[in-house]
Amino acid sequence: MATCEVCGNNYGMSFEIHAQGAVHVFDCFSCAIHRMAPVCEHCRVQIIGQGVEADGHWFCGAHCARAEGRAGIVDKV
């Protein structure tokens, strides 16, 4: 068993995520999202889907990227 780094739950079905040279342990996807998901730099929502990266900055979509002055970003339908 391993202990979740977010909630501290010691759970037999915990899992590891290996990212950027670090190993993270979680007991559920919601804890993993809480710790790992980037945050939109305009509206502050956690980005769980694709998101938009522009000049090293993360946004939940093209609207927020444009609101922060990024040009030429278009959402696909």
PDB file of N, CA, C and O in Angstrom:
ATOM      1  N   MET A   1       0.839  -1.191   0.000  1.00  0.00           N
ATOM      2  CA  MET A   1       0.000   0.000   0.000  1.00  0.00           C
ATOM      3  C   MET A   1       0.879   1.247   0.000  1.00  0.00           C
ATOM      4  O   MET A   1       1.995   1.246   0.521  1.00  0.00           O
ATOM      5  N   ALA A   2       0.358   2.287  -0.585  1.00  0.00           N
ATOM      6  CA  ALA A   2       1.076   3.555  -0.627  1.00  0.00           C
ATOM      7  C   ALA A   2       0.135   4.685  -0.220  1.00  0.00           C
ATOM      8  O   ALA A   2      -1.083   4.576  -0.361  1.00  0.00           O
ATOM      9  N   THR A   3       0.700   5.743   0.273  1.00  0.00           N
ATOM     10  CA  THR A   3      -0.073   6.872   0.774  1.00  0.00           C
ATOM     11  C   THR A   3      -0.214   7.952  -0.295  1.00  0.00           C
ATOM     12  O   THR A   3       0.768   8.353  -0.920  1.00  0.00           O
ATOM     13  N   CYS A   4      -1.450   8.419  -0.496  1.00  0.00           N
ATOM     14  CA  CYS A   4      -1.729   9.483  -1.464  1.00  0.00           C
ATOM     15  C   CYS A   4      -1.067  10.778  -0.998  1.00  0.00           C
ATOM     16  O   CYS A   4      -1.203  11.173   0.160  1.00  0.00           O
ATOM     17  N   GLU A   5      -0.350  11.431  -1.910  1.00  0.00           N
ATOM     18  CA  GLU A   5       0.361  12.658  -1.543  1.00  0.00           C
ATOM     19  C   GLU A   5      -0.563  13.856  -1.389  1.00  0.00           C
ATOM     20  O   GLU A   5      -0.129  14.901  -0.903  1.00  0.00           O
ATOM     21  N   VAL A   6      -1.838  13.735  -1.794  1.00  0.00           N
ATOM     22  CA  VAL A   6      -2.782  14.841  -1.650  1.00  0.00           C
ATOM     23  C   VAL A   6      -3.612  14.688  -0.379  1.00  0.00           C
ATOM     24  O   VAL A   6      -3.645  15.590   0.458  1.00  0.00           O
ATOM     25  N   CYS A   7      -4.281  13.544  -0.235  1.00  0.00           N
ATOM     26  CA  CYS A   7      -5.223  13.389   0.877  1.00  0.00           C
ATOM     27  C   CYS A   7      -4.675  12.557   2.040  1.00  0.00           C
ATOM     28  O   CYS A   7      -5.266  12.534   3.119  1.00  0.00           O
ATOM     29  N   GLY A   8      -3.553  11.880   1.821  1.00  0.00           N
ATOM     30  CA  GLY A   8      -2.960  11.093   2.882  1.00  0.00           C
ATOM     31  C   GLY A   8      -3.577   9.721   3.091  1.00  0.00           C
ATOM     32  O   GLY A   8      -3.199   9.010   4.021  1.00  0.00           O
ATOM     33  N   ASN A   9      -4.519   9.340   2.240  1.00  0.00           N
ATOM     34  CA  ASN A   9      -5.159   8.040   2.348  1.00  0.00           C
ATOM     35  C   ASN A   9      -4.158   6.933   2.019  1.00  0.00           C
ATOM     36  O   ASN A   9      -3.469   7.000   1.001  1.00  0.00           O
ATOM     37  N   ASN A  10      -4.077   5.928   2.868  1.00  0.00           N
ATOM     38  CA  ASN A  10      -3.216   4.773   2.642  1.00  0.00           C
ATOM     39  C   ASN A  10      -4.097   3.694   2.018  1.00  0.00           C
ATOM     40  O   ASN A  10      -4.887   3.057   2.714  1.00  0.00           O
ATOM     41  N   TYR A  11      -3.963   3.492   0.721  1.00  0.00           N
ATOM     42  CA  TYR A  11      -4.928   2.713  -0.057  1.00  0.00           C
ATOM     43  C   TYR A  11      -4.220   1.628  -0.846  1.00  0.00           C
ATOM     44  O   TYR A  11      -3.185   1.878  -1.463  1.00  0.00           O
ATOM     45  N   GLY A  12      -4.772   0.429  -0.828  1.00  0.00           N
ATOM     46  CA  GLY A  12      -4.169  -0.706  -1.508  1.00  0.00           C
ATOM     47  C   GLY A  12      -4.153  -0.612  -3.019  1.00  0.00           C
ATOM     48  O   GLY A  12      -3.365  -1.297  -3.670  1.00  0.00           O
ATOM     49  N   MET A  13      -5.010   0.227  -3.593  1.00  0.00           N
ATOM     50  CA  MET A  13      -5.060   0.357  -5.050  1.00  0.00           C
ATOM     51  C   MET A  13      -4.559   1.728  -5.498  1.00  0.00           C
ATOM     52  O   MET A  13      -4.995   2.245  -6.527  1.00  0.00           O
ATOM     53  N   SER A  14      -3.654   2.311  -4.736  1.00  0.00           N
ATOM     54  CA  SER A  14      -3.061   3.581  -5.147  1.00  0.00           C
ATOM     55  C   SER A  14      -2.257   3.358  -6.430  1.00  0.00           C
ATOM     56  O   SER A  14      -1.956   2.222  -6.796  1.00  0.00           O
ATOM     57  N   PHE A  15      -1.919   4.443  -7.097  1.00  0.00           N
ATOM     58  CA  PHE A  15      -1.172   4.334  -8.349  1.00  0.00           C
ATOM     59  C   PHE A  15      -0.125   5.435  -8.419  1.00  0.00           C
ATOM     60  O   PHE A  15      -0.208   6.441  -7.714  1.00  0.00           O
ATOM     61  N   GLU A  16       0.849   5.228  -9.274  1.00  0.00           N
ATOM     62  CA  GLU A  16       1.928   6.188  -9.474  1.00  0.00           C
ATOM     63  C   GLU A  16       1.790   6.868 -10.826  1.00  0.00           C
ATOM     64  O   GLU A  16       1.352   6.263 -11.804  1.00  0.00           O
ATOM     65  N   ILE A  17       2.166   8.120 -10.859  1.00  0.00           N
ATOM     66  CA  ILE A  17       2.306   8.854 -12.111  1.00  0.00           C
ATOM     67  C   ILE A  17       3.746   9.334 -12.171  1.00  0.00           C
ATOM     68  O   ILE A  17       4.228   9.994 -11.250  1.00  0.00           O
ATOM     69  N   HIS A  18       4.432   9.001 -13.258  1.00  0.00           N
ATOM     70  CA  HIS A  18       5.815   9.414 -13.479  1.00  0.00           C
ATOM     71  C   HIS A  18       5.782  10.579 -14.463  1.00  0.00           C
ATOM     72  O   HIS A  18       5.344  10.423 -15.603  1.00  0.00           O
ATOM     73  N   ALA A  19       6.248  11.748 -14.020  1.00  0.00           N
ATOM     74  CA  ALA A  19       6.214  12.934 -14.876  1.00  0.00           C
ATOM     75  C   ALA A  19       7.417  13.817 -14.589  1.00  0.00           C
ATOM     76  O   ALA A  19       7.701  14.137 -13.435  1.00  0.00           O
ATOM     77  N   GLN A  20       8.115  14.206 -15.631  1.00  0.00           N
ATOM     78  CA  GLN A  20       9.240  15.134 -15.558  1.00  0.00           C
ATOM     79  C   GLN A  20      10.259  14.712 -14.500  1.00  0.00           C
ATOM     80  O   GLN A  20      10.775  15.543 -13.753  1.00  0.00           O
ATOM     81  N   GLY A  21      10.540  13.414 -14.448  1.00  0.00           N
ATOM     82  CA  GLY A  21      11.559  12.893 -13.551  1.00  0.00           C
ATOM     83  C   GLY A  21      11.109  12.672 -12.117  1.00  0.00           C
ATOM     84  O   GLY A  21      11.911  12.248 -11.284  1.00  0.00           O
ATOM     85  N   ALA A  22       9.855  12.946 -11.807  1.00  0.00           N
ATOM     86  CA  ALA A  22       9.341  12.761 -10.449  1.00  0.00           C
ATOM     87  C   ALA A  22       8.290  11.659 -10.449  1.00  0.00           C
ATOM     88  O   ALA A  22       7.658  11.389 -11.470  1.00  0.00           O
ATOM     89  N   VAL A  23       8.110  11.028  -9.297  1.00  0.00           N
ATOM     90  CA  VAL A  23       7.089   9.997  -9.129  1.00  0.00           C
ATOM     91  C   VAL A  23       6.068  10.512  -8.118  1.00  0.00           C
ATOM     92  O   VAL A  23       6.429  10.920  -7.014  1.00  0.00           O
ATOM     93  N   HIS A  24       4.794  10.490  -8.502  1.00  0.00           N
ATOM     94  CA  HIS A  24       3.698  10.950  -7.647  1.00  0.00           C
ATOM     95  C   HIS A  24       2.794   9.763  -7.338  1.00  0.00           C
ATOM     96  O   HIS A  24       2.571   8.913  -8.199  1.00  0.00           O
ATOM     97  N   VAL A  25       2.272   9.700  -6.115  1.00  0.00           N
ATOM     98  CA  VAL A  25       1.391   8.608  -5.694  1.00  0.00           C
ATOM     99  C   VAL A  25       0.029   9.189  -5.333  1.00  0.00           C
ATOM    100  O   VAL A  25      -0.064  10.152  -4.572  1.00  0.00           O
ATOM    101  N   PHE A  26      -1.031   8.594  -5.889  1.00  0.00           N
ATOM    102  CA  PHE A  26      -2.402   9.053  -5.639  1.00  0.00           C
ATOM    103  C   PHE A  26      -3.304   7.860  -5.366  1.00  0.00           C
ATOM    104  O   PHE A  26      -3.017   6.739  -5.787  1.00  0.00           O
ATOM    105  N   ASP A  27      -4.397   8.114  -4.659  1.00  0.00           N
ATOM    106  CA  ASP A  27      -5.360   7.045  -4.400  1.00  0.00           C
ATOM    107  C   ASP A  27      -6.565   7.135  -5.334  1.00  0.00           C
ATOM    108  O   ASP A  27      -7.363   6.199  -5.389  1.00  0.00           O
ATOM    109  N   CYS A  28      -6.719   8.254  -6.079  1.00  0.00           N
ATOM    110  CA  CYS A  28      -7.847   8.409  -7.006  1.00  0.00           C
ATOM    111  C   CYS A  28      -7.481   9.458  -8.060  1.00  0.00           C
ATOM    112  O   CYS A  28      -6.525  10.218  -7.903  1.00  0.00           O
ATOM    113  N   PHE A  29      -8.265   9.474  -9.131  1.00  0.00           N
ATOM    114  CA  PHE A  29      -8.008  10.425 -10.200  1.00  0.00           C
ATOM    115  C   PHE A  29      -8.249  11.860  -9.749  1.00  0.00           C
ATOM    116  O   PHE A  29      -7.553  12.766 -10.207  1.00  0.00           O
ATOM    117  N   SER A  30      -9.213  12.091  -8.866  1.00  0.00           N
ATOM    118  CA  SER A  30      -9.474  13.465  -8.439  1.00  0.00           C
ATOM    119  C   SER A  30      -8.274  14.046  -7.699  1.00  0.00           C
ATOM    120  O   SER A  30      -7.968  15.226  -7.871  1.00  0.00           O
ATOM    121  N   CYS A  31      -7.587  13.254  -6.882  1.00  0.00           N
ATOM    122  CA  CYS A  31      -6.373  13.743  -6.217  1.00  0.00           C
ATOM    123  C   CYS A  31      -5.265  13.992  -7.237  1.00  0.00           C
ATOM    124  O   CYS A  31      -4.517  14.962  -7.119  1.00  0.00           O
ATOM    125  N   ALA A  32      -5.158  13.119  -8.237  1.00  0.00           N
ATOM    126  CA  ALA A  32      -4.146  13.300  -9.280  1.00  0.00           C
ATOM    127  C   ALA A  32      -4.402  14.586 -10.064  1.00  0.00           C
ATOM    128  O   ALA A  32      -3.469  15.338 -10.345  1.00  0.00           O
ATOM    129  N   ILE A  33      -5.650  14.837 -10.414  1.00  0.00           N
ATOM    130  CA  ILE A  33      -6.002  16.062 -11.135  1.00  0.00           C
ATOM    131  C   ILE A  33      -5.707  17.277 -10.272  1.00  0.00           C
ATOM    132  O   ILE A  33      -5.153  18.264 -10.755  1.00  0.00           O
ATOM    133  N   HIS A  34      -6.070  17.211  -9.007  1.00  0.00           N
ATOM    134  CA  HIS A  34      -5.839  18.325  -8.087  1.00  0.00           C
ATOM    135  C   HIS A  34      -4.361  18.716  -8.061  1.00  0.00           C
ATOM    136  O   HIS A  34      -4.032  19.903  -8.072  1.00  0.00           O
ATOM    137  N   ARG A  35      -3.484  17.738  -8.027  1.00  0.00           N
ATOM    138  CA  ARG A  35      -2.049  18.008  -7.929  1.00  0.00           C
ATOM    139  C   ARG A  35      -1.387  18.273  -9.279  1.00  0.00           C
ATOM    140  O   ARG A  35      -0.481  19.103  -9.357  1.00  0.00           O
ATOM    141  N   MET A  36      -1.817  17.585 -10.353  1.00  0.00           N
ATOM    142  CA  MET A  36      -1.059  17.579 -11.600  1.00  0.00           C
ATOM    143  C   MET A  36      -1.595  18.500 -12.700  1.00  0.00           C
ATOM    144  O   MET A  36      -0.823  18.957 -13.542  1.00  0.00           O
ATOM    145  N   ALA A  37      -2.903  18.780 -12.708  1.00  0.00           N
ATOM    146  CA  ALA A  37      -3.480  19.539 -13.823  1.00  0.00           C
ATOM    147  C   ALA A  37      -2.998  20.983 -13.813  1.00  0.00           C
ATOM    148  O   ALA A  37      -2.983  21.630 -12.766  1.00  0.00           O
ATOM    149  N   PRO A  38      -2.602  21.491 -14.984  1.00  0.00           N
ATOM    150  CA  PRO A  38      -2.230  22.905 -15.039  1.00  0.00           C
ATOM    151  C   PRO A  38      -3.459  23.781 -14.812  1.00  0.00           C
ATOM    152  O   PRO A  38      -4.591  23.316 -14.950  1.00  0.00           O
ATOM    153  N   VAL A  39      -3.239  25.038 -14.468  1.00  0.00           N
ATOM    154  CA  VAL A  39      -4.321  25.985 -14.189  1.00  0.00           C
ATOM    155  C   VAL A  39      -4.317  27.064 -15.262  1.00  0.00           C
ATOM    156  O   VAL A  39      -3.268  27.610 -15.602  1.00  0.00           O
ATOM    157  N   CYS A  40      -5.500  27.366 -15.793  1.00  0.00           N
ATOM    158  CA  CYS A  40      -5.637  28.417 -16.799  1.00  0.00           C
ATOM    159  C   CYS A  40      -5.162  29.741 -16.202  1.00  0.00           C
ATOM    160  O   CYS A  40      -5.586  30.132 -15.115  1.00  0.00           O
ATOM    161  N   GLU A  41      -4.287  30.417 -16.921  1.00  0.00           N
ATOM    162  CA  GLU A  41      -3.723  31.663 -16.413  1.00  0.00           C
ATOM    163  C   GLU A  41      -4.681  32.840 -16.521  1.00  0.00           C
ATOM    164  O   GLU A  41      -4.377  33.932 -16.041  1.00  0.00           O
ATOM    165  N   HIS A  42      -5.850  32.625 -17.156  1.00  0.00           N
ATOM    166  CA  HIS A  42      -6.846  33.698 -17.234  1.00  0.00           C
ATOM    167  C   HIS A  42      -7.992  33.469 -16.253  1.00  0.00           C
ATOM    168  O   HIS A  42      -8.261  34.327 -15.413  1.00  0.00           O
ATOM    169  N   CYS A  43      -8.667  32.329 -16.345  1.00  0.00           N
ATOM    170  CA  CYS A  43      -9.860  32.105 -15.510  1.00  0.00           C
ATOM    171  C   CYS A  43      -9.586  31.226 -14.287  1.00  0.00           C
ATOM    172  O   CYS A  43     -10.465  31.056 -13.443  1.00  0.00           O
ATOM    173  N   ARG A  44      -8.377  30.667 -14.183  1.00  0.00           N
ATOM    174  CA  ARG A  44      -7.926  29.896 -13.031  1.00  0.00           C
ATOM    175  C   ARG A  44      -8.578  28.521 -12.885  1.00  0.00           C
ATOM    176  O   ARG A  44      -8.457  27.909 -11.823  1.00  0.00           O
ATOM    177  N   VAL A  45      -9.263  28.015 -13.907  1.00  0.00           N
ATOM    178  CA  VAL A  45      -9.841  26.671 -13.863  1.00  0.00           C
ATOM    179  C   VAL A  45      -8.732  25.643 -14.102  1.00  0.00           C
ATOM    180  O   VAL A  45      -7.790  25.908 -14.850  1.00  0.00           O
ATOM    181  N   GLN A  46      -8.842  24.470 -13.467  1.00  0.00           N
ATOM    182  CA  GLN A  46      -7.872  23.417 -13.754  1.00  0.00           C
ATOM    183  C   GLN A  46      -8.151  22.850 -15.133  1.00  0.00           C
ATOM    184  O   GLN A  46      -9.303  22.588 -15.481  1.00  0.00           O
ATOM    185  N   ILE A  47      -7.102  22.661 -15.918  1.00  0.00           N
ATOM    186  CA  ILE A  47      -7.233  22.201 -17.296  1.00  0.00           C
ATOM    187  C   ILE A  47      -7.130  20.682 -17.300  1.00  0.00           C
ATOM    188  O   ILE A  47      -6.057  20.116 -17.093  1.00  0.00           O
ATOM    189  N   ILE A  48      -8.259  20.037 -17.540  1.00  0.00           N
ATOM    190  CA  ILE A  48      -8.300  18.575 -17.542  1.00  0.00           C
ATOM    191  C   ILE A  48      -8.263  18.030 -18.963  1.00  0.00           C
ATOM    192  O   ILE A  48      -7.805  16.909 -19.187  1.00  0.00           O
ATOM    193  N   GLY A  49      -8.741  18.810 -19.919  1.00  0.00           N
ATOM    194  CA  GLY A  49      -8.736  18.395 -21.314  1.00  0.00           C
ATOM    195  C   GLY A  49      -7.477  18.860 -22.028  1.00  0.00           C
ATOM    196  O   GLY A  49      -6.402  18.923 -21.432  1.00  0.00           O
ATOM    197  N   GLN A  50      -7.616  19.184 -23.297  1.00  0.00           N
ATOM    198  CA  GLN A  50      -6.478  19.563 -24.139  1.00  0.00           C
ATOM    199  C   GLN A  50      -5.796  20.836 -23.675  1.00  0.00           C
ATOM    200  O   GLN A  50      -4.574  20.862 -23.527  1.00  0.00           O
ATOM    201  N   GLY A  51      -6.556  21.883 -23.445  1.00  0.00           N
ATOM    202  CA  GLY A  51      -5.959  23.161 -23.094  1.00  0.00           C
ATOM    203  C   GLY A  51      -5.211  23.766 -24.270  1.00  0.00           C
ATOM    204  O   GLY A  51      -5.118  23.166 -25.341  1.00  0.00           O
ATOM    205  N   VAL A  52      -4.681  24.958 -24.057  1.00  0.00           N
ATOM    206  CA  VAL A  52      -3.944  25.684 -25.074  1.00  0.00           C
ATOM    207  C   VAL A  52      -2.655  26.196 -24.435  1.00  0.00           C
ATOM    208  O   VAL A  52      -2.690  26.834 -23.383  1.00  0.00           O
ATOM    209  N   GLU A  53      -1.531  25.921 -25.065  1.00  0.00           N
ATOM    210  CA  GLU A  53      -0.250  26.440 -24.593  1.00  0.00           C
ATOM    211  C   GLU A  53       0.214  27.489 -25.582  1.00  0.00           C
ATOM    212  O   GLU A  53       0.303  27.226 -26.781  1.00  0.00           O
ATOM    213  N   ALA A  54       0.511  28.681 -25.080  1.00  0.00           N
ATOM    214  CA  ALA A  54       0.959  29.771 -25.943  1.00  0.00           C
ATOM    215  C   ALA A  54       2.129  30.482 -25.272  1.00  0.00           C
ATOM    216  O   ALA A  54       1.982  31.052 -24.191  1.00  0.00           O
ATOM    217  N   ASP A  55       3.266  30.447 -25.908  1.00  0.00           N
ATOM    218  CA  ASP A  55       4.459  31.131 -25.393  1.00  0.00           C
ATOM    219  C   ASP A  55       4.785  30.713 -23.960  1.00  0.00           C
ATOM    220  O   ASP A  55       5.190  31.544 -23.146  1.00  0.00           O
ATOM    221  N   GLY A  56       4.609  29.427 -23.651  1.00  0.00           N
ATOM    222  CA  GLY A  56       4.932  28.915 -22.328  1.00  0.00           C
ATOM    223  C   GLY A  56       3.876  29.153 -21.272  1.00  0.00           C
ATOM    224  O   GLY A  56       4.113  28.895 -20.091  1.00  0.00           O
ATOM    225  N   HIS A  57       2.704  29.643 -21.677  1.00  0.00           N
ATOM    226  CA  HIS A  57       1.603  29.903 -20.751  1.00  0.00           C
ATOM    227  C   HIS A  57       0.433  28.987 -21.086  1.00  0.00           C
ATOM    228  O   HIS A  57       0.175  28.711 -22.258  1.00  0.00           O
ATOM    229  N   TRP A  58      -0.280  28.514 -20.056  1.00  0.00           N
ATOM    230  CA  TRP A  58      -1.384  27.573 -20.254  1.00  0.00           C
ATOM    231  C   TRP A  58      -2.732  28.242 -20.068  1.00  0.00           C
ATOM    232  O   TRP A  58      -2.938  29.035 -19.149  1.00  0.00           O
ATOM    233  N   PHE A  59      -3.662  27.893 -20.985  1.00  0.00           N
ATOM    234  CA  PHE A  59      -5.024  28.418 -20.947  1.00  0.00           C
ATOM    235  C   PHE A  59      -5.991  27.271 -21.207  1.00  0.00           C
ATOM    236  O   PHE A  59      -5.635  26.286 -21.855  1.00  0.00           O
ATOM    237  N   CYS A  60      -7.222  27.403 -20.698  1.00  0.00           N
ATOM    238  CA  CYS A  60      -8.206  26.330 -20.899  1.00  0.00           C
ATOM    239  C   CYS A  60      -8.716  26.296 -22.334  1.00  0.00           C
ATOM    240  O   CYS A  60      -9.156  25.246 -22.802  1.00  0.00           O
ATOM    241  N   GLY A  61      -8.665  27.411 -23.035  1.00  0.00           N
ATOM    242  CA  GLY A  61      -9.107  27.459 -24.423  1.00  0.00           C
ATOM    243  C   GLY A  61      -8.652  28.742 -25.099  1.00  0.00           C
ATOM    244  O   GLY A  61      -7.991  29.587 -24.496  1.00  0.00           O
ATOM    245  N   ALA A  62      -9.022  28.862 -26.365  1.00  0.00           N
ATOM    246  CA  ALA A  62      -8.587  30.012 -27.160  1.00  0.00           C
ATOM    247  C   ALA A  62      -9.145  31.319 -26.619  1.00  0.00           C
ATOM    248  O   ALA A  62      -8.462  32.342 -26.663  1.00  0.00           O
ATOM    249  N   HIS A  63     -10.379  31.305 -26.107  1.00  0.00           N
ATOM    250  CA  HIS A  63     -10.989  32.531 -25.578  1.00  0.00           C
ATOM    251  C   HIS A  63     -10.124  33.131 -24.468  1.00  0.00           C
ATOM    252  O   HIS A  63      -9.846  34.331 -24.476  1.00  0.00           O
ATOM    253  N   CYS A  64      -9.703  32.303 -23.522  1.00  0.00           N
ATOM    254  CA  CYS A  64      -8.877  32.798 -22.416  1.00  0.00           C
ATOM    255  C   CYS A  64      -7.492  33.230 -22.906  1.00  0.00           C
ATOM    256  O   CYS A  64      -6.934  34.206 -22.407  1.00  0.00           O
ATOM    257  N   ALA A  65      -6.946  32.511 -23.871  1.00  0.00           N
ATOM    258  CA  ALA A  65      -5.647  32.896 -24.426  1.00  0.00           C
ATOM    259  C   ALA A  65      -5.745  34.270 -25.089  1.00  0.00           C
ATOM    260  O   ALA A  65      -4.876  35.120 -24.895  1.00  0.00           O
ATOM    261  N   ARG A  66      -6.800  34.485 -25.870  1.00  0.00           N
ATOM    262  CA  ARG A  66      -6.984  35.789 -26.523  1.00  0.00           C
ATOM    263  C   ARG A  66      -7.217  36.891 -25.486  1.00  0.00           C
ATOM    264  O   ARG A  66      -6.742  38.014 -25.655  1.00  0.00           O
ATOM    265  N   ALA A  67      -7.949  36.571 -24.414  1.00  0.00           N
ATOM    266  CA  ALA A  67      -8.205  37.561 -23.364  1.00  0.00           C
ATOM    267  C   ALA A  67      -6.916  38.007 -22.685  1.00  0.00           C
ATOM    268  O   ALA A  67      -6.858  39.097 -22.118  1.00  0.00           O
ATOM    269  N   GLU A  68      -5.887  37.173 -22.740  1.00  0.00           N
ATOM    270  CA  GLU A  68      -4.586  37.504 -22.164  1.00  0.00           C
ATOM    271  C   GLU A  68      -3.605  38.027 -23.215  1.00  0.00           C
ATOM    272  O   GLU A  68      -2.405  38.125 -22.958  1.00  0.00           O
ATOM    273  N   GLY A  69      -4.133  38.368 -24.422  1.00  0.00           N
ATOM    274  CA  GLY A  69      -3.312  39.012 -25.422  1.00  0.00           C
ATOM    275  C   GLY A  69      -2.612  38.091 -26.405  1.00  0.00           C
ATOM    276  O   GLY A  69      -1.832  38.564 -27.231  1.00  0.00           O
ATOM    277  N   ARG A  70      -2.866  36.793 -26.341  1.00  0.00           N
ATOM    278  CA  ARG A  70      -2.243  35.870 -27.282  1.00  0.00           C
ATOM    279  C   ARG A  70      -3.037  35.930 -28.595  1.00  0.00           C
ATOM    280  O   ARG A  70      -4.267  35.878 -28.577  1.00  0.00           O
ATOM    281  N   ALA A  71      -2.354  36.038 -29.704  1.00  0.00           N
ATOM    282  CA  ALA A  71      -3.005  36.187 -31.014  1.00  0.00           C
ATOM    283  C   ALA A  71      -2.887  34.905 -31.832  1.00  0.00           C
ATOM    284  O   ALA A  71      -1.960  34.117 -31.646  1.00  0.00           O
ATOM    285  N   GLY A  72      -3.836  34.713 -32.733  1.00  0.00           N
ATOM    286  CA  GLY A  72      -3.774  33.612 -33.683  1.00  0.00           C
ATOM    287  C   GLY A  72      -4.162  32.262 -33.126  1.00  0.00           C
ATOM    288  O   GLY A  72      -3.907  31.246 -33.772  1.00  0.00           O
ATOM    289  N   ILE A  73      -4.766  32.207 -31.957  1.00  0.00           N
ATOM    290  CA  ILE A  73      -5.168  30.925 -31.363  1.00  0.00           C
ATOM    291  C   ILE A  73      -6.654  30.734 -31.616  1.00  0.00           C
ATOM    292  O   ILE A  73      -7.474  31.602 -31.317  1.00  0.00           O
ATOM    293  N   VAL A  74      -6.980  29.561 -32.182  1.00  0.00           N
ATOM    294  CA  VAL A  74      -8.350  29.274 -32.572  1.00  0.00           C
ATOM    295  C   VAL A  74      -8.748  27.915 -32.008  1.00  0.00           C
ATOM    296  O   VAL A  74      -8.000  26.944 -32.128  1.00  0.00           O
ATOM    297  N   ASP A  75      -9.948  27.846 -31.380  1.00  0.00           N
ATOM    298  CA  ASP A  75     -10.493  26.552 -30.960  1.00  0.00           C
ATOM    299  C   ASP A  75     -10.977  25.803 -32.189  1.00  0.00           C
ATOM    300  O   ASP A  75     -11.539  26.411 -33.100  1.00  0.00           O
ATOM    301  N   LYS A  76     -10.770  24.500 -32.227  1.00  0.00           N
ATOM    302  CA  LYS A  76     -11.251  23.676 -33.330  1.00  0.00           C
ATOM    303  C   LYS A  76     -12.617  23.101 -32.945  1.00  0.00           C
ATOM    304  O   LYS A  76     -12.847  22.758 -31.785  1.00  0.00           O
ATOM    305  N   VAL A  77     -13.514  23.000 -33.918  1.00  0.00           N
ATOM    306  CA  VAL A  77     -14.839  22.410 -33.663  1.00  0.00           C
ATOM    307  C   VAL A  77     -14.991  21.112 -34.415  1.00  0.00           C
ATOM    308  O   VAL A  77     -16.036  20.467 -34.328  1.00  0.00           O
TER     309      VAL A  77
END
